[in-house]
Structures are given as structure tokens and as C-alpha cells.
Amino acid sequence: MVKKVIKREGHTEDFVKEKIVVSVIKAGASPEIARKIADTIEKQPEESIRTSYIRQHILDELKLHNPEWPKRWYNYDKNIKRLHKYGLK
């Protein structure tokens, strides 16, 4: 069964591990660290997972590796959401 992500607005979408990997790499992490973080989230036993949990887990893990990475991840995440909002991506 495909894991679902519950978005802030309440709708759901399929969990795509590569979205996490890409965003964590954009924050400065190595592909190995990015995959480890994404794997941990994917292995959560719940079949639905909230974006707020994903976000907090990513930020906590990034902070353990480098205190600058959470800031970079936040900026990347904010800019990607802005592109989607205006239909530019």
C-alpha cells in the first residue's frame, strides 16, 4: 500500500520519497544523509503522515548534522511552494 501524505489544507497525496531527498540535498546534505532521512520517514508505521511531521523530522535531522542546513531547507521549501502557488513549476 502506498503511504499517503496529509497536506496542511487537509487533502492527501501519495508519499514521494524523492521529494524529501531532493529538498535535503538542496539544504546542503549529502545524498547519503538525504536518503537516510527519507528512509526514516518512509518507515513510519502509519499509512498516512502529516506534512508537519515530515517537516519537523527533516529540520531536526538537518540540525544534528549542520546548524545552517535547517535555514537552507526552509528557504528552499518556501521558494518551491511559491513557484507552485503561481503555477511556475
Buried (B, 14 or more C-beta within 10 A) or exposed (E): EEBBBBEEEEEEEEBBBEBBBBBBBBBBBEEEBBBBBBEEBBEBEEEEBEEEBBBEBBBEBBBEBBEEBBBBBBEBBEEBEEEEEEEEE
